[in-house]
Amino acid sequence: MEDGHELAVARDEEEEEAAPLVSGGPGAAAVVRASSHTRDLHLLSSAFLFVFLAYHAAQNLQSTVNTDENLGSVSLGLLYTSFTAFSVVGSPVVRRMGSRRALVLGTSGYLLFIAANLVPSWYTMVPASLYLGFTASIIWVGQGTYLTSAALSHARDNNLPEGQTLGNFNGEFWGMFASTQVIGNLISLALLRDGKDGGSVTGKNLLFVVFLGCMIVGIVLMCLLSKRDEKGNNAPTHSSFGAMMKYIVVPLKDRRMILIIPLIAYSGLQQAFVWAVFTKNIVTPVLGISGVGGAMAIYGAADVVCSLVAGRLTSGLHSATSIVSVGAILQAVVLFWLLLFYSPMGGLLGAAVPLFIGALWGVGDGVLNTQLSALLGLLFEDVKEAAFAQLKVWQSGAIAVIFFLSPNITLQAMLILMAIALIISFGSFLLLTLVVEKPSTIIS
């Protein structure tokens, strides 16, 4: 009897030890959490893919399609001015609403902007641009906050280096995001292929209806994201507007942020250069408006590859310095070649030149997107909402400058401005690497 009793007890003990592995014990919970983090990364990346394949393609066409009194360029200038002004409220809105709800709200402005392009006029485009500036400040702070939270949680749950995990998560996100330029512009190329004038009004309207459908898919995907508790970090809650504003400007008291701001601003300048200057002054004279989609698709493809590779190679500030150096050198080569040697040419070689320039420029954009996002999440984890708000303040302000300047200055003057900005920003970033940061402070 005693032997039978002992055997029964032993079986019970074995079943108790095995139970956690079968029915949701700590090990299973860790697997579920890890799966949740990567699932949210895939959902977030896919949602932005659908939203921005529509928006980027529409944005690329503004300076060449809505040409009445420079409606397209002025609307985008107002959009990014609004974006700059409202970026200071993006951080508190995200903290109050939570990043998931903020992402959904932020998408509404992009939906309205695409709809306004169906009936483009000063009465539709200007209000839509101003509202999009407000919602863009929310969606981008929400994106940076949500992605950083998911990456750091994934690293801690799986005992992975935080720097490498942030690089991997940002690499996937920005790789998917860069592919918007490929897919969206191929759609534009297909629907506006009839002639160099950009196709008929019917073709343009069909294009924007397709883009509206993409927006709706993106919103649905954002609604499927898991809720994340960003208030679990060390960032304080704010009981007054004054306290909220102090939190927003906290990163500006850190010399690391001061040294990285010039590179942030340049990242905005180089994006707007592609949208407002490259498409109008380099692509359109050679390939026509219908060729803008193809050139930007090449640009986007290079951006995708570079984002994925750069994300995988990121481990901290010093690896980021090497990666940023490659992108900066390539963009410097493009700027000085355009400034000193370029002139439009006919034939097959002439048509290939804008495509080649777009590919080189896309490498630089992929580098800046992945490295800036990863480093801000790593260097300013305790105030990440405020840090990403600063990213968008300086980035969107720089973009607005280009859209307002581009109709009023020559291509040569714009190239000189870009070259000076690149030299200053890259020098400041090197100073951050060589003088301020020690490897042990940012590499997990």
N, C-alpha and C positions, 0 to 999 in steps of 0.2 A: 504493500500500500504506500509505504514511504517513497519507494522508487517511482511509483506512478505519479505521486504528488510532486516529486522533484522534477520529473519530466514535464509535467503540466506547467509548473512555474517557469522552467527554462523556456518552454515554447512561448509563454506569455511575454517573457522578457525580450525574446528575439523579435516578437511581433511589435512590441513597443519601440524597439530600436529601429526597426524597418519602417514604421509608420510615417515618420517625417519625410522619408524619401518618396512615399507614395501619395500622401495626402496633404501636400502644401506646407511642409516644414520649412526651416530656415534656408536649406539648400534650394528647395523648389522656389521659395519666395525670391531668392537672389536671381535665379534664372528668369523668373517672370519680370522682375524689375529691369534686368538688362535687356530683355526682349522689348519691354515698354519703351525704354530710352531709344533704342534703334528704330522701333516702329514710328515713334514720333519724329525722329529725324527724317525718315523716308516720307512721312506724310507732309511735314513742313516743306521739304524740298519739292515735292510734287505739287503742292498747292501754289508755291511761288512760281513754279514752272508754268502753270496754266495762266496765272494772273499776269506775269511779266512777259510771256511770249506775245501776249496781246498788247500790253502797254509799250514795250520797247519797240516793237514794229511800228506802232502808231507814232511814237515819239520820233523815230528816225525819219518819218515822212513829213513831219510838221513844217520844217523849213522849206520844203519843196512842193508840198501840196497846198497848204493854206498860206498862199503867198499874198493875198489881198492886204495891202498895207502892213506886210510882215506879220500877219495875224498869228501864224504858227510860232515864229521865234519869240514874239512878244508874249504870247500865252505861256510858253515854256519859261521865259524869264520871270513872269509873274508867279508861275507855279513854284519855282525854286526860291524866289524871294519869300513867298508865303511859307514854304517848307523851312527856310532858315528862321523866320520869325517864330513859328510855332514849335520849333524843335525844343525850345526850353520847357514847353508844357508836355512834351511827349513822355518824359520820364515819370512825372507824377501821375499822369493818366494811366500809364501802364501799371504802376504800383497800386493804384486804386482799383483798377478793373481786373488786374491779372493779365498776364501776357497773352493767354489764349483768347479772351474776349477782345483784347486790344487788337489782335491780329484780324479778327473778323470785322471789327469796326473799321480798321484801316483800309480794308479792301473796298469799302463802299465808294471811296473817292475815285479809285481807278475805274470802277464800273461807270460812274457818272461821267468821267472824262471821255471814255470810249463812246458813250451814248451821245455826248455833245458833238463828236466828230461826224455824226450822221447828219447834223444840221449846223455846220460850222459858221459862226458869226461872232461878233464881239459880245453879243448878249448871251450866248451859250458857252463859248470857250473861256471867257474871262472868269465868270463865276465858278465854272467847273474846275478851272486851274487853281483858283484860290482855295476852294474846298479840298482839292486833292493835296495841296501843300499841307493843310492841317492834318488830314488823315495819313499822309505819308510819314509825318513826324511820329505818328503813333505806331504804324505798322513796322517801321524799321527799328525803333527802340524795342518793340515787342519781339521782333525777330532775333535781335542780338541777345536779349535777356533770355528768351525761351531756349535758344540753341545753346547758349553757355550753360544754363541750368541743366539741360539734358546731358551735355557732354561731361560736366563735372560730376553729376550724379552717376553716370555710367562709369567714369574712372574710379570713383570711390567704391562703388558696389563690386567692381571687378579687380580692385587693387592695381589699376593701370596708371601710368604717368599722366598727370593732368595736361601737361603741355602737348604731349603726343596725341592724346585723345581729342583735345580741342582742335589740333591741326587736322586730324582725320575727319571730325564732324564738319568743320568749316570747309575742308576740301570737298566732301560730298555735296554739301549745300551749294557752295559757290560753283562747283562743276555743273550741277543741275541748273543753277540759276543762269550761268553763262550760256547754256544750251538754248535759252529763250531766244537769243539772238539768231541762232541757227533755225529753229523751227518757225518762229514768228516771221522771220524775213523770207524764208522759203514759201510760206503761205502768201506773203505779200507779192513775191516774185510770180507765183502762179496766177494770182487773181488780177495783177496789174501788168501782165506780160504784153498786152496789146499796145505796142508803140512806146516811144520814149516820153510821151507826155503823161505817162502814169495810168493810162487806161481810161475808160469811161466813168461817168458819175455812178452808173449802176455797179460797175466793178468795185469802186471804192466803197459804196454802201454795203455791198455784199461782204467785203472784207471786214468792215467794222461790225456787222451782224455776227459773223463767225467769231470775232474777238469777244463780243458780249457773251456768247456761249461759253467760251473758254473761262471768262471771269466767273461765271456761275459755278462751273466745275471746281475752280480754285476755292471759292467760298465754302462749298460743301466739304471739301477736304479739310479745311481749317476747322470746321465745326467738329470733326472727328478726332482732333488732337486731345491728348490727355490733359487734365488740369494739373498745373504745377504750382507748388507753394514757394514762390520766390521770397516770401516774408520770413522764411526760415534762416536767412543769412544774417549778417551783422548790420545790414543797412537799417536805419531807424525809420519808424513811421513818423509822419509829419502832421502836427496839430494845427499849423498855421501856414499861411502863404509864405511868410518870411522864412520859416524853418525849411519849407519845401525848396525855396530858391537857394538857400545856403547849401542844401544837399546837392542841388544840380551843379553848383559852381565848385564843389569840393575838388574835383579833378584838376581844376585850373590852378590850385595851390601846390600841385605836385609838379616838380620840374620834369618828370618823365612825360607828362601830358604836354607841357609846353614845348618840349623837343620833338614830340611826335605830331603836333598839330600841323606844321608845314607840309608833312607828307600826306596827312589827311586831306588838307586843302588841295594839294596837287592831284590826289586821286579823283577829286571832283572835277578839277580842270581838265584832266585827260579824258574823263568820260564825256564831258560836254563837248570837248574838241571833236570827238568822233561823231556825236549826234548832230551838232550844229555846223561844224566847219568841214570835216572830212567828207560827209555825205554831200554837201552842197558845192564845195569848191574843188574837190578831188574826184569824187565818183561821178556826180551828175554831168559835168562837161564831157566826160568820156563815154559813160555807159547809159546816161539818161536816168530819169526818175525810176523807171522799171528796174534798172540795174542796182539801185540802192539795196534792195532786198538781198541780192546775190552777194554783194560786197560785204554786207553786214553779217550774212550767214557765215562767210569765211572768217570774219573777225570773231564771231561767236564760237566757231569750232575751235580756233586756237585758244580762246579763253577757257573753254571747257577742259581741254587737255591740260593746259597749264594749271588750272585750279586744282584738278585732281592730283597731279604730280606734286605741286607745291604743298598741298595739304598733307600728303603722305610724308614729305620730307621735314615738316615742321616739328621742332622739339623745344624751341625757346628763342630768345632774342638773337643769339648768335647765329643759329641756323637761318632765322628770318633775314638777318643782314645779308647773308650770302645770296639768298633767293631774291630779295628785293634788288640787290645789285645787278643781277642778270636782267631783270625787267627794266630797270632804269637805264642801263646801257643800251638795250635794244630801242627803247623809246627815244633816247638821245640821238642814236644813229638815224632814226626816221626823221626827227625834227631838223637836224642839220642837213640831211640830204634834201629834204623838201625846200629848205631855206636857200641852199647854195646851188643845187643842181637840177631840180625838178622842173619839167615843163610838159604839158599834156601832149601825148603822141597818139597817132592813129594806128590802126592795124592790131594784130593779135598781141604784140608786145605792149602796146599802149593800153590795151584793155586789161592785161595781166598786172600792170603796175599797181592800180588801186587795190586789187585783191591781195597782192603781196604786202602792201603797206598795212592793210587791215589785219592780216595775220600777225605781223610783228607787233602791232599795237595791242592786239588781243592778248598776247603773252604778258605784256606789262600790266594790263588790267586784271588778269587772273592772279598775278603775283600780289598786287596791292590789295585786292579784295580778301584773299585768304589770309594774308599775313597781318593786315590791320585788325581784322575781326578776331583772329586767334590771340594776338598780343593784347588787345584791350580786355578781352575776357580773362586773360591770365594775369595781367598786371594790375587790374582794377576790379578784382572779383567782389570785394566788399561794397563797391559802389558801381556795379556794372550797368544799371539803368542810366545813371548819370554819365558814365563814360560813353555809352553808345549814343546818348543824346548829344554829347559833345561831338562825336563822330559825324552825326548828321547835320549839326549846326554849321560846322566848318566846310563839310563836303557840299552841302546844298547851297551855301553861300557862294562858294567858288563856281558851282555850276551856273547859278544865276548870273554871275559876272560875265561868263562866256556867252550866254544867250543874249544878254543886252549889248555886249560889245561886238559880237560877230557881224551884225548888219552894218556897223558903223566904222569898222577898221579894215585895213587890207589883210590879205592872207599873210604877207610878209611880216606885218606887225604882230599878228596873232602868233606866228611861229616864234618870233623873238620873245614874246611874253611867256610862251610855254617853256622855251629853253631856259630862261632865267628862273622860272618857278621850279623846274626840275632840279637845277643845280642847287638852289637854296634848300629845297626840301630834302634832297638826298644828303646834303652836307649836315643838316640838322639831325637826320636819322643816324648817321655815322657817329655823331657826337653822343647821342643817346647810348649807342652800343659801346663806344670806346671809353667814355668818361663816367657815365652815371651808373649803369647797371653792372652787377656782378653775376656770373652764371648761376651761382647758388641761390640767388633771390628769385629766379623764375623757372628754373628747370627742376621738375619734380624728381 
